[in-house]
Amino acid sequence: MSSKPGTEAMTQSVIFSTHEGLGAGLGCVLAGIGFDYIGGHQTFFFASMFSAFGLVLSVIMYFFIIRRNEGKMQVTPPSNSKQCIAFESVIPQPSIHSLVKDSS
């Protein structure tokens, strides 16, 4: 998901508050209904089956979708490109001698 420049923090806060607020609230309501109607053991069983299904789906997606696309993305520019190299630091690092003042 991409957001317009200047609205990144707003978009992130809306997404995370929806995830935490709606997810936790809905989970509590569904767990309460499960405890009332089918009991604690069955509610835990269905919750664990739901989580296990999510794990299996994740592994399948990894092996059949993500892993299939490995090697197809070009992360670095070609060597004949005149683009600058990312993350090259030009800021000098302070030494310990420049941080300690002379006491004399």
CNS distance restraints for C-alpha pairs under 8 A (distance, minus, plus):
assign (resid   3 and name CA) (resid   7 and name CA) 6.28 0.50 0.50
assign (resid   3 and name CA) (resid   8 and name CA) 5.84 0.50 0.50
assign (resid   3 and name CA) (resid  11 and name CA) 6.85 0.50 0.50
assign (resid   4 and name CA) (resid   8 and name CA) 6.97 0.50 0.50
assign (resid   7 and name CA) (resid  11 and name CA) 6.12 0.50 0.50
assign (resid   8 and name CA) (resid  12 and name CA) 6.09 0.50 0.50
assign (resid   9 and name CA) (resid  13 and name CA) 6.06 0.50 0.50
assign (resid  10 and name CA) (resid  14 and name CA) 6.21 0.50 0.50
assign (resid  11 and name CA) (resid  15 and name CA) 6.22 0.50 0.50
assign (resid  12 and name CA) (resid  16 and name CA) 6.11 0.50 0.50
assign (resid  13 and name CA) (resid  17 and name CA) 5.85 0.50 0.50
assign (resid  14 and name CA) (resid  18 and name CA) 6.01 0.50 0.50
assign (resid  15 and name CA) (resid  19 and name CA) 6.13 0.50 0.50
assign (resid  16 and name CA) (resid  20 and name CA) 5.97 0.50 0.50
assign (resid  17 and name CA) (resid  21 and name CA) 5.50 0.50 0.50
assign (resid  17 and name CA) (resid  22 and name CA) 7.72 0.50 0.50
assign (resid  18 and name CA) (resid  22 and name CA) 5.30 0.50 0.50
assign (resid  18 and name CA) (resid  23 and name CA) 7.24 0.50 0.50
assign (resid  19 and name CA) (resid  23 and name CA) 5.27 0.50 0.50
assign (resid  19 and name CA) (resid  24 and name CA) 7.79 0.50 0.50
assign (resid  20 and name CA) (resid  24 and name CA) 5.67 0.50 0.50
assign (resid  21 and name CA) (resid  25 and name CA) 5.92 0.50 0.50
assign (resid  22 and name CA) (resid  26 and name CA) 5.80 0.50 0.50
assign (resid  23 and name CA) (resid  27 and name CA) 5.93 0.50 0.50
assign (resid  24 and name CA) (resid  28 and name CA) 6.12 0.50 0.50
assign (resid  25 and name CA) (resid  29 and name CA) 6.27 0.50 0.50
assign (resid  26 and name CA) (resid  30 and name CA) 6.07 0.50 0.50
assign (resid  27 and name CA) (resid  31 and name CA) 5.95 0.50 0.50
assign (resid  28 and name CA) (resid  32 and name CA) 6.03 0.50 0.50
assign (resid  29 and name CA) (resid  33 and name CA) 6.23 0.50 0.50
assign (resid  30 and name CA) (resid  34 and name CA) 6.04 0.50 0.50
assign (resid  31 and name CA) (resid  35 and name CA) 6.09 0.50 0.50
assign (resid  31 and name CA) (resid  43 and name CA) 6.89 0.50 0.50
assign (resid  32 and name CA) (resid  36 and name CA) 6.18 0.50 0.50
assign (resid  33 and name CA) (resid  37 and name CA) 6.09 0.50 0.50
assign (resid  34 and name CA) (resid  38 and name CA) 5.49 0.50 0.50
assign (resid  34 and name CA) (resid  39 and name CA) 6.36 0.50 0.50
assign (resid  34 and name CA) (resid  40 and name CA) 7.35 0.50 0.50
assign (resid  34 and name CA) (resid  42 and name CA) 7.84 0.50 0.50
assign (resid  34 and name CA) (resid  43 and name CA) 5.32 0.50 0.50
assign (resid  35 and name CA) (resid  39 and name CA) 4.38 0.50 0.50
assign (resid  35 and name CA) (resid  40 and name CA) 5.09 0.50 0.50
assign (resid  35 and name CA) (resid  43 and name CA) 6.21 0.50 0.50
assign (resid  38 and name CA) (resid  42 and name CA) 6.04 0.50 0.50
assign (resid  38 and name CA) (resid  43 and name CA) 6.63 0.50 0.50
assign (resid  39 and name CA) (resid  43 and name CA) 6.16 0.50 0.50
assign (resid  40 and name CA) (resid  44 and name CA) 6.11 0.50 0.50
assign (resid  41 and name CA) (resid  45 and name CA) 6.13 0.50 0.50
assign (resid  42 and name CA) (resid  46 and name CA) 6.14 0.50 0.50
assign (resid  43 and name CA) (resid  47 and name CA) 6.14 0.50 0.50
assign (resid  44 and name CA) (resid  48 and name CA) 6.03 0.50 0.50
assign (resid  45 and name CA) (resid  49 and name CA) 6.16 0.50 0.50
assign (resid  46 and name CA) (resid  50 and name CA) 6.10 0.50 0.50
assign (resid  47 and name CA) (resid  51 and name CA) 6.28 0.50 0.50
assign (resid  48 and name CA) (resid  52 and name CA) 6.05 0.50 0.50
assign (resid  49 and name CA) (resid  53 and name CA) 6.05 0.50 0.50
assign (resid  50 and name CA) (resid  54 and name CA) 6.35 0.50 0.50
assign (resid  51 and name CA) (resid  55 and name CA) 6.30 0.50 0.50
assign (resid  52 and name CA) (resid  56 and name CA) 6.25 0.50 0.50
assign (resid  53 and name CA) (resid  57 and name CA) 6.08 0.50 0.50
assign (resid  54 and name CA) (resid  58 and name CA) 6.07 0.50 0.50
assign (resid  55 and name CA) (resid  59 and name CA) 6.29 0.50 0.50
assign (resid  56 and name CA) (resid  60 and name CA) 6.18 0.50 0.50
assign (resid  57 and name CA) (resid  61 and name CA) 6.08 0.50 0.50
assign (resid  58 and name CA) (resid  62 and name CA) 6.12 0.50 0.50
assign (resid  59 and name CA) (resid  63 and name CA) 6.25 0.50 0.50
assign (resid  60 and name CA) (resid  64 and name CA) 5.90 0.50 0.50
assign (resid  60 and name CA) (resid  65 and name CA) 7.83 0.50 0.50
assign (resid  61 and name CA) (resid  65 and name CA) 5.24 0.50 0.50
assign (resid  61 and name CA) (resid  66 and name CA) 6.64 0.50 0.50
assign (resid  62 and name CA) (resid  66 and name CA) 4.95 0.50 0.50
assign (resid  62 and name CA) (resid  67 and name CA) 5.92 0.50 0.50
assign (resid  63 and name CA) (resid  67 and name CA) 5.09 0.50 0.50
assign (resid  63 and name CA) (resid  68 and name CA) 6.93 0.50 0.50
assign (resid  64 and name CA) (resid  68 and name CA) 5.80 0.50 0.50
assign (resid  65 and name CA) (resid  69 and name CA) 6.66 0.50 0.50
assign (resid  66 and name CA) (resid  70 and name CA) 6.74 0.50 0.50
assign (resid  69 and name CA) (resid  73 and name CA) 7.60 0.50 0.50
assign (resid  77 and name CA) (resid  81 and name CA) 6.38 0.50 0.50
assign (resid  77 and name CA) (resid  83 and name CA) 7.42 0.50 0.50
assign (resid  94 and name CA) (resid  98 and name CA) 6.43 0.50 0.50
assign (resid  94 and name CA) (resid  99 and name CA) 7.24 0.50 0.50
assign (resid  95 and name CA) (resid  99 and name CA) 6.74 0.50 0.50
assign (resid  96 and name CA) (resid 100 and name CA) 6.42 0.50 0.50
assign (resid  97 and name CA) (resid 101 and name CA) 7.92 0.50 0.50
